[in-house]
């Protein structure tokens, strides 16, 4: 944004936190993160989302022994909600830039007796082979990327053909903008996310509002399928 004031030009440019800054920020937040997610009702919102997706037959390919890639796994709230909602014996492979978040995720997944492999990695360069996973999921990570299409392409690359990609994304609005101010992320509209998913050639793209807790005013979920 730019303004001309007399002989002066004033501009404001969006600056994203670096990976190192994000890692440090979430390392600091990790010990209290599970309590925050529970207090805000995010866990319940995620479970209801996955139940809706299952009801609409969008998770029919996720069965016992399926392997799920959780990108920006954090403390594993999204993965735990998936397991609670559809209850298969799945294998979770998680990636996050924050080691402390991964430590919390490991503890939570162990307590739930869920098979897991966790990696400290950047979503822009996932350490996994092409066509590996039955499902890719990501909650509130995409909006932290300066170039979100690159992250989307990586999440799709590691999917098997025909498998779904599921996102939860912070949307514009008063609560979304407060989150943006605090965490340095972006707020992405439905039109923006749908356009990005279309650009990387995901198919059958649908949006789902989160319906529980504060998430209902801050987030939207999306699903699309790899060709």
C-alpha positions in Angstrom: 0.0 0.0 0.0 1.2 3.5 -0.9 0.1 7.0 0.0 1.3 10.4 -1.4 1.4 13.1 1.2 2.7 16.3 -0.3 6.2 15.6 -1.6 6.4 12.3 0.4 5.4 8.8 -0.6 4.6 6.5 2.3 4.4 2.7 1.8 3.6 -0.3 3.9 4.8 -3.7 2.8 3.8 -7.1 4.2 6.7 -8.8 6.0 6.6 -12.5 6.9 8.5 -14.0 9.8 11.5 -16.0 8.8 11.5 -19.8 9.4 14.0 -19.2 12.2 11.7 -16.6 13.8 8.6 -18.9 13.4 10.5 -21.8 14.9 11.6 -19.7 18.0 8.0 -18.3 18.4 6.4 -21.7 18.4 9.1 -23.3 20.5 8.3 -20.7 23.2 4.5 -21.3 22.8 4.6 -25.1 22.7 4.3 -25.9 26.4 1.0 -24.1 26.7 -0.3 -24.8 23.2 -2.5 -27.8 24.0 -4.3 -25.9 26.8 -4.9 -23.0 24.4 -6.3 -25.2 21.7 -8.6 -26.9 24.1 -9.8 -23.6 25.7 -10.6 -22.1 22.3 -12.6 -25.1 21.3 -10.3 -25.9 18.3 -10.1 -29.6 19.1 -13.9 -30.0 18.9 -14.1 -28.0 15.7 -11.5 -30.2 14.1 -13.4 -33.4 15.1 -16.6 -32.1 13.7 -14.9 -31.1 10.5 -13.5 -34.6 9.9 -16.9 -36.2 10.8 -18.5 -33.9 8.1 -15.9 -35.0 5.6 -16.4 -38.6 6.4 -20.2 -38.2 6.1 -19.7 -36.7 2.7 -17.5 -39.7 1.7 -14.4 -37.6 1.2 -12.3 -39.8 3.5 -13.3 -43.2 2.1 -9.7 -43.9 1.1 -8.4 -43.6 4.7 -8.5 -47.0 6.2 -6.5 -49.1 8.7 -2.8 -48.8 8.0 -3.2 -45.7 5.8 -0.4 -43.2 6.1 -1.2 -39.5 6.8 1.2 -36.6 6.3 0.5 -33.7 8.8 2.3 -30.6 7.6 3.0 -28.1 10.3 1.8 -30.7 12.8 2.3 -28.5 15.9 1.1 -30.5 18.9 -0.8 -32.9 16.7 -4.3 -31.5 17.4 -5.4 -32.0 13.7 -4.1 -35.6 13.6 -5.7 -36.5 16.9 -9.0 -35.1 15.8 -8.8 -37.1 12.6 -8.2 -40.3 14.5 -11.0 -39.5 17.0 -13.5 -38.7 14.2 -12.9 -41.7 11.9 -11.1 -44.1 14.3 -8.9 -46.1 12.0 -5.4 -47.4 13.0 -3.5 -45.0 10.8 0.1 -44.0 10.7 0.9 -40.3 11.3 4.0 -38.7 9.6 4.4 -35.2 10.9 6.6 -32.3 9.9 7.1 -29.0 11.7 9.9 -26.4 11.9 9.5 -26.2 15.7 11.3 -29.0 17.7 9.4 -28.1 20.9 6.0 -28.5 19.0 7.2 -31.9 17.7 8.1 -32.9 21.3 4.6 -32.1 22.4 3.1 -33.9 19.4 5.1 -37.0 20.2 3.9 -37.0 23.7 0.2 -36.6 22.7 0.4 -39.2 20.0 2.1 -41.7 22.3 -0.6 -41.2 24.9 -3.2 -42.0 22.2 -1.2 -45.0 21.1 -0.9 -43.7 17.5 1.9 -44.9 15.2 4.0 -41.9 14.3 7.2 -40.6 12.7 8.0 -37.0 13.3 10.5 -34.8 11.3 11.8 -31.2 11.9 11.3 -30.0 8.4 10.1 -27.1 6.2 6.9 -27.7 4.3 8.5 -26.1 1.3 10.9 -29.0 1.1 9.4 -32.1 2.6 11.8 -35.0 3.1 9.4 -37.5 1.6 9.1 -39.3 -1.8 6.5 -38.6 -4.4 3.2 -40.4 -4.2 3.7 -41.6 -0.6 0.7 -40.7 1.5 -3.0 -41.6 1.5 -3.9 -38.2 2.9 -2.2 -34.8 3.5 -3.5 -32.5 6.2 -2.5 -29.1 7.5 -4.0 -26.8 10.0 -3.1 -23.1 10.2 0.3 -23.4 8.5 -0.4 -22.3 5.0 -1.0 -18.7 5.9 2.5 -18.5 7.4 4.2 -19.1 4.1 5.4 -16.1 1.9 4.7 -18.3 -1.1 1.8 -20.6 -0.1 1.5 -22.2 -3.5 5.0 -23.7 -3.1 3.9 -25.4 0.1 0.7 -26.6 -1.5 2.6 -28.1 -4.3 4.8 -30.0 -1.9 1.8 -31.3 0.1 0.3 -32.5 -3.2 3.5 -34.0 -4.5 3.8 -36.4 -1.6 0.2 -37.6 -2.0 -0.8 -40.7 -3.9 -2.9 -40.0 -7.1 -6.5 -39.6 -6.2 -5.8 -38.9 -2.5 -7.2 -35.8 -0.7 -5.5 -32.7 0.7 -7.3 -31.1 3.7 -6.5 -27.6 5.0 -7.7 -25.4 7.8 -6.8 -21.8 7.1 -7.3 -18.4 9.0 -9.7 -16.2 7.1 -10.1 -12.4 7.1 -12.2 -10.9 9.9 -11.8 -9.3 13.3 -10.5 -12.5 15.0 -8.4 -13.5 12.0 -6.8 -10.0 12.0 -6.0 -10.2 15.7 -4.3 -13.6 15.1 -2.4 -12.0 12.2 -1.2 -9.2 14.4 0.0 -11.6 17.1 1.6 -14.4 15.0 2.6 -12.6 11.8 0.5 -14.9 9.5 -1.7 -13.9 6.6 -5.5 -14.2 6.4 -6.6 -16.0 3.3 -10.1 -15.6 1.8 -12.0 -18.5 0.3 -11.4 -17.1 -3.2 -7.7 -16.9 -2.6 -7.4 -20.5 -1.2 -9.6 -21.9 -3.9 -7.7 -20.2 -6.6 -4.4 -21.6 -5.3 -5.7 -25.1 -5.0 -7.1 -24.8 -8.6 -3.8 -23.5 -9.9 -1.9 -26.6 -8.7 -4.7 -28.7 -10.3 -6.4 -30.1 -7.3 -9.8 -31.4 -8.2 -13.3 -31.5 -6.4 -12.4 -28.5 -4.3 -14.9 -27.8 -1.5 -14.9 -25.5 1.5 -16.2 -26.3 5.0 -16.7 -23.7 7.7 -15.5 -24.7 11.2 -18.6 -24.7 13.5 -17.4 -24.9 17.1 -15.6 -22.6 19.5 -13.8 -19.4 18.4 -12.7 -21.2 15.2 -16.1 -20.5 13.7 -15.2 -16.8 13.4 -11.6 -17.3 12.3 -11.1 -20.4 10.1 -12.3 -22.2 7.0 -11.4 -25.7 6.0 -10.8 -26.9 2.4 -10.5 -30.2 0.7 -9.2 -31.1 -2.8 -8.0 -34.2 -4.5 -4.8 -34.9 -6.4 -5.5 -35.9 -10.0 
